[in-house]
Amino acid sequence: MFTAHRGRLTLIGAVAVGAVVALAGCASGDPLAEPSSSAADSTIVVGSQAYYSNEIIAEIYSQALEAGGFTVDRQFQIGQREVYLPDIEAGKIDVFPEYTGSLLQALDKEAVGGTSDATYEELQAALPDNLRVLDKADASDQNSWTVTDAFASEYSLTDIASLTNVTEPITVGGNSELETRPYGPTALTEKYGIDIAGFVPVEDSGGPLTVKALVDGDIQLANIYTADPNIKTNNLVALSDPDGLFFADNVVPVVSQKIDDSAAAILNQVSAALTADTLVDLNAQSKNDQLSADKIATAWLTKEKLV
């Protein structure tokens, strides 16, 4: 049972009873009105983390479902895993883009992990009975411990363990939740003997604020996701992880019992088309081209002939 909590998600708008039209948008109406029971039952709530890449995937899921005739209520940017997991478990969210290894570690602190397939299978067993995961994508947004290229060159850094070469204080930066994650600063000290001088919370999920703090030298080590185009454009180095500190993190839809076979088939088609290179490209469109998630999703779904 998850102990984190937040306010209940509010389903916004009433959905007209009747046939649902392909590519229909979210329901409109008085946002304070309670939807009818039939409207509530017919609406699929899709959520996302407060993370731009996760929102892009959630928008792709939403548009694909709408194209298949489903009505979607978007509940995006609702925080990190500690915040939204209770709502998923409670059935308040029906579809959520997740990452296999990170979700597994959140559900089972004793999880073993391993290969991508092994992590996926272990995750299936760890889920509460009212939830399931659909097909995982080739795309992954792997956690990494990342440094600047200059810092890596100075101390001959290649993998996480090589951080023991560093002779200056190492300050870590990342979301505040990182401090208690099983791969966080404590794990670096306990597993590798790396001396961590301090932790600086930077609440943008490895985004531009984290990158700036790293490049400016305010922090020396950051948790940045490997599908982030800023790793390449800012001459950063994601340290290799031969010991498996981070579990494989393939993108995977977590769904409630409301998701029937037809909706699941749509989401599985999305996963089959979502490759690792695709995710980096989609992220670059957001970060570098400043395109909105809905435009990115529409263009990709159209290109892949999924709408």
Contacts in CASP RR format, 6 or more apart in sequence:
PFRMAT RR
TARGET T0000
AUTHOR 0000-0000-0000
METHOD contacts of the structure
MODEL  1
MFTAHRGRLTLIGAVAVGAVVALAGCASGDPLAEPSSSAADSTIVVGSQA
YYSNEIIAEIYSQALEAGGFTVDRQFQIGQREVYLPDIEAGKIDVFPEYT
GSLLQALDKEAVGGTSDATYEELQAALPDNLRVLDKADASDQNSWTVTDA
FASEYSLTDIASLTNVTEPITVGGNSELETRPYGPTALTEKYGIDIAGFV
PVEDSGGPLTVKALVDGDIQLANIYTADPNIKTNNLVALSDPDGLFFADN
VVPVVSQKIDDSAAAILNQVSAALTADTLVDLNAQSKNDQLSADKIATAW
LTKEKLV
1 89 0 8 1.000
2 85 0 8 1.000
2 86 0 8 1.000
2 89 0 8 1.000
4 82 0 8 1.000
4 83 0 8 1.000
4 85 0 8 1.000
4 86 0 8 1.000
5 86 0 8 1.000
6 78 0 8 1.000
6 83 0 8 1.000
6 84 0 8 1.000
6 86 0 8 1.000
6 87 0 8 1.000
8 87 0 8 1.000
8 92 0 8 1.000
9 45 0 8 1.000
9 75 0 8 1.000
9 78 0 8 1.000
9 87 0 8 1.000
9 92 0 8 1.000
9 93 0 8 1.000
10 31 0 8 1.000
11 35 0 8 1.000
11 40 0 8 1.000
11 43 0 8 1.000
11 45 0 8 1.000
11 73 0 8 1.000
12 26 0 8 1.000
12 27 0 8 1.000
12 31 0 8 1.000
12 73 0 8 1.000
13 26 0 8 1.000
13 27 0 8 1.000
13 28 0 8 1.000
13 29 0 8 1.000
13 30 0 8 1.000
13 31 0 8 1.000
13 33 0 8 1.000
13 35 0 8 1.000
14 27 0 8 1.000
14 29 0 8 1.000
14 30 0 8 1.000
14 33 0 8 1.000
14 35 0 8 1.000
14 36 0 8 1.000
14 39 0 8 1.000
15 27 0 8 1.000
15 35 0 8 1.000
15 36 0 8 1.000
15 39 0 8 1.000
15 40 0 8 1.000
15 42 0 8 1.000
15 43 0 8 1.000
15 71 0 8 1.000
16 27 0 8 1.000
16 39 0 8 1.000
17 36 0 8 1.000
17 38 0 8 1.000
17 39 0 8 1.000
17 42 0 8 1.000
20 42 0 8 1.000
20 69 0 8 1.000
20 70 0 8 1.000
20 71 0 8 1.000
21 69 0 8 1.000
22 66 0 8 1.000
22 67 0 8 1.000
22 68 0 8 1.000
22 69 0 8 1.000
23 63 0 8 1.000
23 66 0 8 1.000
23 67 0 8 1.000
23 69 0 8 1.000
23 307 0 8 1.000
24 66 0 8 1.000
24 69 0 8 1.000
24 71 0 8 1.000
25 66 0 8 1.000
25 71 0 8 1.000
25 72 0 8 1.000
26 71 0 8 1.000
26 72 0 8 1.000
26 73 0 8 1.000
26 74 0 8 1.000
27 35 0 8 1.000
27 39 0 8 1.000
27 43 0 8 1.000
27 71 0 8 1.000
27 73 0 8 1.000
35 43 0 8 1.000
41 258 0 8 1.000
42 71 0 8 1.000
43 71 0 8 1.000
43 72 0 8 1.000
43 73 0 8 1.000
44 65 0 8 1.000
44 70 0 8 1.000
44 71 0 8 1.000
44 72 0 8 1.000
44 73 0 8 1.000
44 94 0 8 1.000
44 95 0 8 1.000
44 258 0 8 1.000
44 259 0 8 1.000
44 263 0 8 1.000
45 72 0 8 1.000
45 73 0 8 1.000
45 75 0 8 1.000
45 92 0 8 1.000
45 93 0 8 1.000
45 94 0 8 1.000
45 95 0 8 1.000
46 58 0 8 1.000
46 61 0 8 1.000
46 62 0 8 1.000
46 65 0 8 1.000
46 72 0 8 1.000
46 73 0 8 1.000
46 74 0 8 1.000
46 75 0 8 1.000
46 76 0 8 1.000
46 93 0 8 1.000
46 94 0 8 1.000
46 95 0 8 1.000
46 96 0 8 1.000
47 58 0 8 1.000
47 74 0 8 1.000
47 75 0 8 1.000
47 76 0 8 1.000
47 78 0 8 1.000
47 84 0 8 1.000
47 93 0 8 1.000
47 95 0 8 1.000
47 96 0 8 1.000
47 97 0 8 1.000
48 54 0 8 1.000
48 55 0 8 1.000
48 57 0 8 1.000
48 58 0 8 1.000
48 59 0 8 1.000
48 74 0 8 1.000
48 75 0 8 1.000
48 76 0 8 1.000
48 77 0 8 1.000
48 78 0 8 1.000
48 96 0 8 1.000
48 97 0 8 1.000
49 55 0 8 1.000
49 77 0 8 1.000
49 78 0 8 1.000
49 79 0 8 1.000
49 80 0 8 1.000
49 81 0 8 1.000
49 84 0 8 1.000
49 97 0 8 1.000
49 205 0 8 1.000
50 77 0 8 1.000
50 78 0 8 1.000
50 79 0 8 1.000
50 80 0 8 1.000
50 205 0 8 1.000
51 80 0 8 1.000
51 205 0 8 1.000
52 205 0 8 1.000
52 283 0 8 1.000
52 286 0 8 1.000
52 287 0 8 1.000
52 293 0 8 1.000
53 141 0 8 1.000
53 225 0 8 1.000
53 227 0 8 1.000
53 228 0 8 1.000
53 279 0 8 1.000
53 282 0 8 1.000
53 283 0 8 1.000
53 286 0 8 1.000
54 97 0 8 1.000
55 76 0 8 1.000
55 77 0 8 1.000
55 293 0 8 1.000
56 282 0 8 1.000
56 283 0 8 1.000
56 286 0 8 1.000
56 293 0 8 1.000
56 296 0 8 1.000
56 297 0 8 1.000
57 97 0 8 1.000
57 251 0 8 1.000
57 274 0 8 1.000
57 279 0 8 1.000
58 74 0 8 1.000
58 76 0 8 1.000
58 95 0 8 1.000
58 96 0 8 1.000
58 97 0 8 1.000
58 293 0 8 1.000
59 74 0 8 1.000
59 76 0 8 1.000
59 293 0 8 1.000
59 294 0 8 1.000
59 296 0 8 1.000
59 297 0 8 1.000
60 270 0 8 1.000
60 274 0 8 1.000
60 297 0 8 1.000
60 300 0 8 1.000
60 301 0 8 1.000
61 95 0 8 1.000
61 97 0 8 1.000
61 253 0 8 1.000
61 267 0 8 1.000
61 270 0 8 1.000
62 72 0 8 1.000
62 74 0 8 1.000
62 297 0 8 1.000
63 294 0 8 1.000
63 297 0 8 1.000
63 298 0 8 1.000
63 301 0 8 1.000
63 307 0 8 1.000
64 266 0 8 1.000
64 267 0 8 1.000
64 269 0 8 1.000
64 270 0 8 1.000
64 301 0 8 1.000
64 306 0 8 1.000
64 307 0 8 1.000
65 72 0 8 1.000
65 95 0 8 1.000
65 263 0 8 1.000
65 266 0 8 1.000
65 267 0 8 1.000
66 72 0 8 1.000
67 266 0 8 1.000
67 301 0 8 1.000
67 306 0 8 1.000
67 307 0 8 1.000
68 262 0 8 1.000
68 266 0 8 1.000
70 263 0 8 1.000
70 266 0 8 1.000
75 93 0 8 1.000
76 293 0 8 1.000
78 84 0 8 1.000
78 87 0 8 1.000
80 175 0 8 1.000
80 177 0 8 1.000
80 205 0 8 1.000
81 102 0 8 1.000
81 103 0 8 1.000
81 106 0 8 1.000
81 177 0 8 1.000
82 177 0 8 1.000
84 93 0 8 1.000
84 96 0 8 1.000
85 106 0 8 1.000
87 93 0 8 1.000
88 96 0 8 1.000
88 131 0 8 1.000
88 254 0 8 1.000
88 256 0 8 1.000
89 128 0 8 1.000
89 130 0 8 1.000
89 131 0 8 1.000
91 130 0 8 1.000
91 256 0 8 1.000
93 256 0 8 1.000
94 255 0 8 1.000
94 256 0 8 1.000
94 258 0 8 1.000
94 259 0 8 1.000
95 253 0 8 1.000
95 254 0 8 1.000
95 255 0 8 1.000
95 256 0 8 1.000
95 259 0 8 1.000
95 267 0 8 1.000
96 253 0 8 1.000
96 254 0 8 1.000
96 255 0 8 1.000
97 251 0 8 1.000
97 252 0 8 1.000
97 253 0 8 1.000
97 254 0 8 1.000
98 133 0 8 1.000
98 251 0 8 1.000
98 252 0 8 1.000
98 253 0 8 1.000
98 254 0 8 1.000
99 140 0 8 1.000
99 141 0 8 1.000
99 249 0 8 1.000
99 250 0 8 1.000
99 251 0 8 1.000
99 252 0 8 1.000
100 116 0 8 1.000
100 119 0 8 1.000
100 120 0 8 1.000
100 123 0 8 1.000
100 133 0 8 1.000
100 136 0 8 1.000
100 247 0 8 1.000
100 248 0 8 1.000
100 249 0 8 1.000
100 250 0 8 1.000
100 252 0 8 1.000
101 111 0 8 1.000
101 113 0 8 1.000
101 119 0 8 1.000
101 123 0 8 1.000
101 246 0 8 1.000
101 247 0 8 1.000
101 248 0 8 1.000
101 249 0 8 1.000
101 250 0 8 1.000
102 143 0 8 1.000
102 247 0 8 1.000
102 249 0 8 1.000
103 123 0 8 1.000
103 252 0 8 1.000
103 254 0 8 1.000
104 111 0 8 1.000
104 113 0 8 1.000
104 119 0 8 1.000
104 122 0 8 1.000
104 123 0 8 1.000
104 126 0 8 1.000
104 247 0 8 1.000
105 111 0 8 1.000
105 181 0 8 1.000
105 182 0 8 1.000
105 183 0 8 1.000
105 247 0 8 1.000
107 123 0 8 1.000
107 126 0 8 1.000
107 127 0 8 1.000
108 122 0 8 1.000
108 126 0 8 1.000
109 182 0 8 1.000
111 122 0 8 1.000
111 126 0 8 1.000
111 247 0 8 1.000
112 118 0 8 1.000
112 122 0 8 1.000
113 119 0 8 1.000
113 122 0 8 1.000
113 247 0 8 1.000
113 248 0 8 1.000
114 244 0 8 1.000
114 247 0 8 1.000
114 248 0 8 1.000
115 248 0 8 1.000
116 136 0 8 1.000
116 140 0 8 1.000
116 248 0 8 1.000
116 250 0 8 1.000
119 247 0 8 1.000
119 248 0 8 1.000
119 250 0 8 1.000
120 133 0 8 1.000
120 136 0 8 1.000
120 248 0 8 1.000
120 250 0 8 1.000
120 252 0 8 1.000
123 133 0 8 1.000
123 252 0 8 1.000
124 132 0 8 1.000
124 133 0 8 1.000
127 133 0 8 1.000
127 254 0 8 1.000
130 256 0 8 1.000
130 257 0 8 1.000
131 254 0 8 1.000
131 255 0 8 1.000
131 256 0 8 1.000
132 254 0 8 1.000
132 255 0 8 1.000
133 252 0 8 1.000
133 253 0 8 1.000
133 254 0 8 1.000
133 255 0 8 1.000
134 252 0 8 1.000
134 253 0 8 1.000
134 255 0 8 1.000
134 259 0 8 1.000
134 264 0 8 1.000
134 267 0 8 1.000
134 268 0 8 1.000
134 271 0 8 1.000
135 252 0 8 1.000
135 267 0 8 1.000
135 268 0 8 1.000
135 271 0 8 1.000
135 272 0 8 1.000
136 250 0 8 1.000
136 251 0 8 1.000
136 252 0 8 1.000
136 271 0 8 1.000
137 250 0 8 1.000
137 251 0 8 1.000
137 252 0 8 1.000
137 270 0 8 1.000
137 271 0 8 1.000
137 272 0 8 1.000
137 274 0 8 1.000
137 275 0 8 1.000
138 250 0 8 1.000
138 274 0 8 1.000
138 275 0 8 1.000
138 276 0 8 1.000
139 227 0 8 1.000
139 250 0 8 1.000
139 251 0 8 1.000
139 274 0 8 1.000
139 275 0 8 1.000
139 276 0 8 1.000
139 278 0 8 1.000
139 279 0 8 1.000
140 226 0 8 1.000
140 227 0 8 1.000
140 248 0 8 1.000
140 249 0 8 1.000
140 250 0 8 1.000
140 251 0 8 1.000
140 276 0 8 1.000
140 279 0 8 1.000
141 225 0 8 1.000
141 226 0 8 1.000
141 227 0 8 1.000
141 228 0 8 1.000
141 249 0 8 1.000
141 251 0 8 1.000
141 279 0 8 1.000
142 225 0 8 1.000
142 226 0 8 1.000
142 227 0 8 1.000
142 246 0 8 1.000
142 248 0 8 1.000
142 249 0 8 1.000
143 183 0 8 1.000
143 223 0 8 1.000
143 225 0 8 1.000
143 226 0 8 1.000
143 246 0 8 1.000
143 249 0 8 1.000
144 223 0 8 1.000
144 224 0 8 1.000
144 225 0 8 1.000
144 226 0 8 1.000
144 238 0 8 1.000
144 239 0 8 1.000
144 241 0 8 1.000
144 246 0 8 1.000
145 160 0 8 1.000
145 163 0 8 1.000
145 188 0 8 1.000
145 221 0 8 1.000
145 222 0 8 1.000
145 223 0 8 1.000
145 238 0 8 1.000
145 239 0 8 1.000
145 241 0 8 1.000
146 214 0 8 1.000
146 221 0 8 1.000
146 222 0 8 1.000
146 223 0 8 1.000
146 224 0 8 1.000
146 231 0 8 1.000
146 236 0 8 1.000
146 237 0 8 1.000
146 238 0 8 1.000
146 239 0 8 1.000
147 157 0 8 1.000
147 214 0 8 1.000
147 220 0 8 1.000
147 221 0 8 1.000
147 222 0 8 1.000
147 236 0 8 1.000
147 237 0 8 1.000
147 239 0 8 1.000
148 214 0 8 1.000
148 215 0 8 1.000
148 217 0 8 1.000
148 234 0 8 1.000
148 235 0 8 1.000
148 236 0 8 1.000
148 237 0 8 1.000
149 235 0 8 1.000
149 236 0 8 1.000
149 237 0 8 1.000
150 235 0 8 1.000
151 157 0 8 1.000
151 220 0 8 1.000
151 237 0 8 1.000
152 158 0 8 1.000
152 237 0 8 1.000
152 239 0 8 1.000
155 162 0 8 1.000
155 163 0 8 1.000
155 165 0 8 1.000
155 166 0 8 1.000
155 167 0 8 1.000
156 162 0 8 1.000
156 165 0 8 1.000
157 163 0 8 1.000
157 165 0 8 1.000
157 166 0 8 1.000
157 237 0 8 1.000
157 239 0 8 1.000
158 239 0 8 1.000
158 240 0 8 1.000
159 239 0 8 1.000
159 240 0 8 1.000
159 241 0 8 1.000
159 242 0 8 1.000
159 243 0 8 1.000
160 188 0 8 1.000
160 192 0 8 1.000
160 239 0 8 1.000
160 240 0 8 1.000
160 241 0 8 1.000
160 243 0 8 1.000
160 245 0 8 1.000
161 192 0 8 1.000
161 243 0 8 1.000
162 239 0 8 1.000
163 170 0 8 1.000
163 188 0 8 1.000
163 192 0 8 1.000
163 194 0 8 1.000
163 221 0 8 1.000
163 239 0 8 1.000
164 192 0 8 1.000
164 193 0 8 1.000
164 194 0 8 1.000
166 194 0 8 1.000
166 220 0 8 1.000
168 220 0 8 1.000
169 195 0 8 1.000
169 197 0 8 1.000
169 198 0 8 1.000
169 220 0 8 1.000
170 194 0 8 1.000
170 195 0 8 1.000
170 196 0 8 1.000
170 197 0 8 1.000
170 198 0 8 1.000
170 220 0 8 1.000
170 221 0 8 1.000
171 196 0 8 1.000
171 197 0 8 1.000
171 198 0 8 1.000
171 199 0 8 1.000
171 200 0 8 1.000
171 218 0 8 1.000
171 219 0 8 1.000
171 220 0 8 1.000
171 221 0 8 1.000
172 178 0 8 1.000
172 184 0 8 1.000
172 185 0 8 1.000
172 188 0 8 1.000
172 196 0 8 1.000
172 198 0 8 1.000
172 199 0 8 1.000
172 200 0 8 1.000
172 219 0 8 1.000
172 220 0 8 1.000
172 221 0 8 1.000
172 222 0 8 1.000
172 223 0 8 1.000
173 199 0 8 1.000
173 200 0 8 1.000
173 201 0 8 1.000
173 202 0 8 1.000
173 210 0 8 1.000
173 213 0 8 1.000
173 214 0 8 1.000
173 219 0 8 1.000
173 221 0 8 1.000
173 222 0 8 1.000
173 223 0 8 1.000
174 199 0 8 1.000
174 200 0 8 1.000
174 201 0 8 1.000
174 202 0 8 1.000
174 203 0 8 1.000
174 206 0 8 1.000
174 210 0 8 1.000
174 219 0 8 1.000
174 222 0 8 1.000
174 223 0 8 1.000
175 201 0 8 1.000
175 202 0 8 1.000
175 203 0 8 1.000
175 204 0 8 1.000
175 205 0 8 1.000
175 206 0 8 1.000
175 223 0 8 1.000
176 201 0 8 1.000
176 203 0 8 1.000
178 184 0 8 1.000
178 185 0 8 1.000
178 199 0 8 1.000
178 223 0 8 1.000
179 185 0 8 1.000
179 186 0 8 1.000
179 199 0 8 1.000
179 201 0 8 1.000
180 186 0 8 1.000
181 187 0 8 1.000
183 245 0 8 1.000
183 246 0 8 1.000
184 223 0 8 1.000
185 196 0 8 1.000
185 198 0 8 1.000
185 199 0 8 1.000
187 245 0 8 1.000
188 194 0 8 1.000
188 196 0 8 1.000
189 195 0 8 1.000
189 196 0 8 1.000
191 243 0 8 1.000
191 245 0 8 1.000
200 213 0 8 1.000
200 218 0 8 1.000
200 219 0 8 1.000
202 209 0 8 1.000
202 210 0 8 1.000
202 213 0 8 1.000
202 219 0 8 1.000
202 222 0 8 1.000
203 209 0 8 1.000
204 210 0 8 1.000
205 225 0 8 1.000
206 222 0 8 1.000
206 223 0 8 1.000
206 224 0 8 1.000
206 225 0 8 1.000
206 228 0 8 1.000
207 224 0 8 1.000
207 228 0 8 1.000
207 230 0 8 1.000
208 230 0 8 1.000
208 287 0 8 1.000
210 219 0 8 1.000
210 222 0 8 1.000
210 223 0 8 1.000
210 224 0 8 1.000
211 222 0 8 1.000
211 224 0 8 1.000
211 230 0 8 1.000
211 234 0 8 1.000
211 236 0 8 1.000
213 219 0 8 1.000
213 222 0 8 1.000
214 220 0 8 1.000
214 221 0 8 1.000
214 222 0 8 1.000
214 224 0 8 1.000
214 234 0 8 1.000
214 236 0 8 1.000
215 234 0 8 1.000
224 230 0 8 1.000
224 231 0 8 1.000
224 236 0 8 1.000
224 238 0 8 1.000
226 238 0 8 1.000
227 276 0 8 1.000
227 279 0 8 1.000
227 280 0 8 1.000
227 283 0 8 1.000
228 283 0 8 1.000
228 287 0 8 1.000
229 280 0 8 1.000
229 283 0 8 1.000
229 284 0 8 1.000
229 287 0 8 1.000
229 288 0 8 1.000
230 236 0 8 1.000
230 287 0 8 1.000
231 237 0 8 1.000
231 238 0 8 1.000
233 288 0 8 1.000
251 271 0 8 1.000
251 274 0 8 1.000
251 279 0 8 1.000
252 271 0 8 1.000
253 267 0 8 1.000
253 270 0 8 1.000
253 271 0 8 1.000
255 263 0 8 1.000
255 264 0 8 1.000
255 267 0 8 1.000
259 267 0 8 1.000
269 306 0 8 1.000
270 306 0 8 1.000
273 304 0 8 1.000
273 306 0 8 1.000
278 300 0 8 1.000
282 296 0 8 1.000
282 300 0 8 1.000
285 291 0 8 1.000
285 296 0 8 1.000
286 293 0 8 1.000
286 296 0 8 1.000
298 307 0 8 1.000
301 307 0 8 1.000
END
